Amino acid sequence: MSKPSDLVQGTLDLLLLKILGLEPLNGWTISQRLKQVSGDVLQVSDGSLYPALHKLEQEGWIAAEWRPSENNRRAKFYSLTRPGRKQLEREAANWTRLSNAITHVVRLEEA
């Protein structure tokens, strides 16, 4: 299983922005969605998730509000802001460029 420390620097931010770009979610649901969408390959601990969410909120890329969760408990829901959408576009473009470059190197044939 990959852990955030195994991911390329900054990848967690990109993943969180992308997930929150689809719909507002609370922290537990974000974690579960990441695990589900990645086929159980990517998991993020609370110790990595919540500091990352806090950082994104400080940057103004996500907003948070307290409201009832599905099980009627109070939970903090995070949503993407307009500056967050622009940041998501930038980070997705950078990821595409980086992953294409890595793919080219990995596919090199031995001489």
N, C-alpha and C positions, 0 to 999 in steps of 0.2 A: 504494500500500500504506500502510495506517495504521501508525504507529509509536506506542509508548507515549506519546511526547510529544504526539501528536495526540489522544489519548484524554482524556476528561473526567477530571479529577483523582480518583484513587481507583478508577478502573475496573479497573486491572490487578489490584488486590487482590481485587475482586469476582470477576473471571474466574478467578484462581488458586484462590480458595476454592471456587468452583463446580466446577471441573475436579477438584480434589482431594476434593470431596465424593462423587464417583462411585467413585473407587478410588485407592489409593496409587500414586504415579508418581514417576519420577526426573525431574530437570530437563530433560533432552533430550526425553523423552517428553511432558512438559507442554507444551513449546514446539511440538512437532509436533502434538499434539492440538489446541491452540489454533488453529494454522494450518489444520488439516484441518476442524475443526468450523465455522470462520468462512468456509470456502470460499476460503482463501488471502487473505482481506482483512486479518486481524490476524496480525502477526508480532511477536515480542518478541525482542530481542537478549539475549545472555548478560549484557551489561552492565546491563540493566534487570531481567531475570528473577531472577538470583541475589540481588541486593540486596533485591528485593521478597520473595523466599522467606525470606531471612534476617530481614527485618523481621517477617513473619508468624510466624516461629518465635519471635522475641523476645517478641511479643505473647502467645504461648501458643495461637495459633489453629491452628497446624500443628505436627506433631512430625516429626522426621527420624531415620532409622536407616540404617546402611550394610548393604547386602546385595547379592547377585549380580544383575546385570541379565540381560536376555534373552540377550545374547551372552556371558554368564558373566564379565563384568567387574564389579568392585566399584563400586557407585553408591549415592548417597544417595537414599533414597526418602522422599517427603514424604506425610503423611496428615493429614486433618482431625481436630482434637480436638473434644471436646464444646463448649468455649467457641468454637471455630471455627465449629461449626454454628450457634450462636446469632448469631455475628457475620455469617455468611453470610445468615441470615434478615433481619437488620437491613439489611445492605447491599443485598440484593435488593429489599426493600421501598422503600428510599430511591431505588434506581435506577428502579423502576417509577414512583414519584411524579415524579421528575425527568424521565424520558423522556416521560411523559404530558404534562407541562407544556410541554416543548419541542415535542412534536407539535402541541399546540393552537396554539402561536405560529406554527409553520411553516405550518400549514394556514389561517392567516388569509387572507381574501379581500381584495384591494385594493378601495378605495372607488371 
